[in-house]
Amino acid sequence: MILPLVLLAFAVAAMAVAPRATSRGTWGSRTPRPALLLLVAAAVSAGQALVLAALAAVSAGQALVLAALAALPGGWAALVAWALDLPTAHVRSDYGPHVLLADALGWAVLAWMLMNLVATAVSLAHRAGRAGRKSRAHLRGVAPRLPGERARAARLVVVESVLPVAYCLPGRPAYVVLTTALSRRLTAPEQQALFHRARAQLRGGHHWMIRWAELPVRAFPGVAVLDLFAGQVRRLADIAADDFTARRVGRAAAARLIARGGCATLMVGAGIPKQPGATAERVRRLLRADSPVGVGRRLAASIGAGLLLITPAGLALVPAFLPH
């Protein structure tokens, strides 16, 4: 049961260290894409570690059953082992009750974590899919597709609402929804900047990053490490979209758009989402025009992401090289 615990500890460490590494200093804000790559690699690595921990726990389950058989009195161990077609030669009697209890408890906790994650993922996918289909049907009725319009092109739709918000609806086709209250507040160049920013979010797959980052938060609410991870993913996704907008329309225009609350956020669940936060920080960042991070830091982030991805498999292979 040691290997599953080691893999579980690695998953927790990856989710805890990655957001702190990207938020330390200013390098994450100056180069959001490598920082996002590092966070995504940490999430994928933690998922790999959990799956491998489950497989290792299943393989250790037979040893746990055999150890429990050894605690049976008389010839019951051989009888039950014969009924379950288990190798009686491997039934060990050097397991105490405390070891059996600890192994069983660890296996139960790992099984509960995986079942909770799977159930939460299915529930969130069902709710997001239902909300997306409902919103998509409403938007098709408000703004039907014109003859000759490309099927995969992102569409800008203005809907009637007193709330000055804008949001993206991923999918095919993707929608950039702008309320009438916000359209009256923004000028035509600002609306164009908003559309560029929304396209950056959709093309960059930010909705998938945010969904996977919020999955453990929903499965295990109240864990500060997971909240920090999801918040950092959202922050870096917003900054990456800001940079794309600045390259299209200029830093001043992008900062003015953010200051006026004209940023489209991603719809990853039911209802109209909240607008991106940290507006003042993002405006100051665009107007400050920090120098880009050097190649060395970018290379270090890429190497770190690669190491995160291969570490779970390396840990799982370690017992194969140890003497038995």
N, C-alpha and C positions, 0 to 999 in steps of 0.2 A: 504493500500500500504506500511505500515511500515515493515511488515514481509519480503516481497521480497527485500526491501532495506537492511534489516539487513542481510539476507542470502547473498546478493551480496557483502556487505562489508566484511563478513566473508570469502568469496571466495578470495577476493583481499588480505585480511590479511594473509590467509594461504599461498598463492603463494609468498607473500613478506617476511614472517618471516622464512619459512622453509629453503630456501637457505642460509640466513644469519646465521641461527642456525647451519647448517652443515659446514659452512666455518669459523665459529668463533673458534679460537684455532686450535689444530691439531687433535682433536678426530675424525673428519670426514675422514681425510686422513689415520689415523691409523686403523680405522674400517669402511671401505667404505660400507660394506653391510648393517649394521644398518642405516647408513646415507642415503643410497639409499632407504631403506624401508621407512624412514621418508619422503623423497621427493615424493615417489610414493603415500604414504598415503595423503600427502598434495594435490597432483593433483587429486586423486580420491575424496577427500573431497570437493575440489572446484567444481568438476563436479557435485557431489551430491547437493551442495548448489545452483548451477545454475538451475538444474532441479527442485528442490523444490521451488526455487524462481519463476520459470515459472508457476508451478502448483498453487502457492499461488496468483500469478498475475491473472491467469485465474479465480480463485474463487473470487478474488476482482473485476474482470471485470464486474460481474453482479451488484455489488454495484455501480460501476462507471456509468453503464448504467442507473440504477435507479436514481442516483443522477442527471444525465443529464436530465432525464425525468421530474424531479421536477422543472427544470428551464423552462420548456415549459409553455406558457401562457394558462390560462383558463382550459378547460377540455381536452386539447391535451395530457396531461400526462396520464390520465386514458385511453384515446383512444389508444395511442401507446402501453401502457403497456398491454392492452387487446389484441391488434393485435400480440404482441410478446409473449403472454402467460406468463407475468411476474407478480409477486405478488405485486399488487398496495398498499397493506398495508405497505410494506417495503420501499415505495418511500419516501425518506427523502428530506426535503427542507432546511436543515441547511448547505448545501454545497455551498460555495461561488464560483464565477467563477475562482478565483485563485487556490482553492483547486482542482477543476475539471481539470484545465490546468496542474497543477503539477502532479496529478495522471496519466493523459493521457500521459504526457511526460515521466514519469518514466516507464510506461508500454511499450511505444514505444521503449525506449532505451533498455530495457531488451529483448524485442522481436527481436530487431536488433542484439544484441549481440549473442543470441542463433542461429538465422538464419545464421549469419556470421560464427559462429563456425561450424555448421552443413555443410554449403556449403564448407568451407575450408577443413573439414575432408573428405568429399566426393571427392573433387578435388585432395587432396594429396593421398588418397587411390587409386584413378584411375590412377594417374600418376606413383605412385610407383609400382602398379601392372603391368601396361603396360611396364615400364622399366625393372622390374624383369622378366617378361615373355620373353622380347626381349633378355636380357642378358643370361637367362637360355637356350634359344634355341641356342644362339651362343656357349655357353659352351658345350652343348650336342654335337654340331657338331665338336668342337675342341677336346673334350675328351669323346667319347662315353663310356657308362657303360660297364664294362667287365662282362662276364658270371660268375655267382656265387657271384657277388659283392652285398653287402647288400643295399637295396633300400633306407634306411634312414640314411646311414652312410655319414658323411661329407666328401667331396671330395676335394683334393688339386689339383688345375689345374694351369699350367704355360702357360701364353699367351705371345705372342710377343708384346713388347712395349718398347719404349725408356724411358718411365717414370718409375722411381724406386718406385713403389707403390704396396701395397697389400690391399685387401679388402675382406670382407665376404658378401656373398649373402644368406640371410636367406631363409628358405623354406624347401621343401622336394623334392629332397635332398638339403642339404645346400652345398654351394661351398666356398672354401677358394682360392681366385684367387691371384696368384703371377706373376708379370711380369718378363720377362727375364732379364731386366736391374737390378732388385732387386735380382733375384736369383744368378746372377754372383757376387753380392756384399756380399751375406751372405754365411757362411759356412753351412755344413750339420747340426751340432747341433743347429745353429741359426735358420735354417729353421724349425727344429723340435720344437724349442721354439715358433716360430711364429705360428705354427699349434696348439700348446697347448693354446696359448693366444686366437686364433680365436675360438676354441671350447668353451673356457670359456665365450666368448661374446655371442655365439649362444645359449649355454645351459642356461645362465643366463637371456635370454630374453632381453638383453640390447637394441636390435633394437626396441622392443615395448616401452621401457621406453623413448628412444630418440624420437620416433615418437610422443608420447603423449606430451612430453615436448616441442617439436617444434610446435605442433598444435596451441596453443594460440599465439606463436610468429608470425606465418604466418597469423593468423586471425587478430591480432592487432599489426602490425609492429610499431617499434619505442618506445614501452613501455619498459623502462629500467628494471622494475621488472621481466617481463617475459623473457627478454634476460638473466638476471642473473640466473633465475631458470633453463633455458635450458642449459646454460653453466655449471652450477654446476652438473646437471645430467650427462652430457657428461664427465666431469672431474672425477666424482666418478665412473662412469662405466669403464673408462680407468684404474683407480687405482685398482679397483676390479679385472680386467683382469690381471693387472701387478702382483698382489699378487698370483693369481692362477698360472701364469707362473713361478713365483719365487719358489713356492712350488714344481713344477714339475722339473725344471732344475737348481734351485739355484738362489740366488739373483744376483750374479755377472753376470751370463749368461743372465738373464732377463734384467739387466741394460745395458749390452753390446748390446743386441738386440735393445733396445729403443734408445740408443745413435747412432746407425748406421741407424736409420730410418726404421727399419724393422718391424714395427707394422702394423697389419691388422686392418683397421677400418671398420665400418659397413656401408653397402650400404642401405640407407633408402629412397633414392630418385632416380632420374635419373642421369646417368653418373657415373664416377669414383669419389668417395668422397675424400675430403681432409684428409690428415693424422692427427692423434691426435696431439694436441698441448701440450705446457708446458713440452717439452722433458727434459730440464735440471732439472726442479723441480722433475719430476718423477724419473730420474736417481739418484739424490741425496737422494730421499726418500728411494729407494731400497738399496742403499749402506749404508745409515745411520742405517737402521734396528731398528726403534723405537720400544719401548716396547708396547705391545698391551694394549688397553683400558680395564679397569676393568669391572667386571660384572655389577656394579652399573650404569655406563654410558650406557652400552648396554640395561639394563633393562629400564632406563629412556627413551631411544630412542623408545623402543617398546611400552611403555606406552603412550608416546606422539603420536605415530602413531595411536594407538587405540583410543585415545581421539579425534584426528582429524577425524577419520572415523565416530564416533558416534555423533559428535557435530551438524552437519547439521540437522539430524533427531530430536535431542533434541530441537534445536531452532524452528523447524517447529511444535513441539508439545506444546510449551509454550503457545500459545494463547488458547489452549483447556482447560488449567487450570486457566485461568484468568477470573475474574467475568465479565459478559457481562452487 
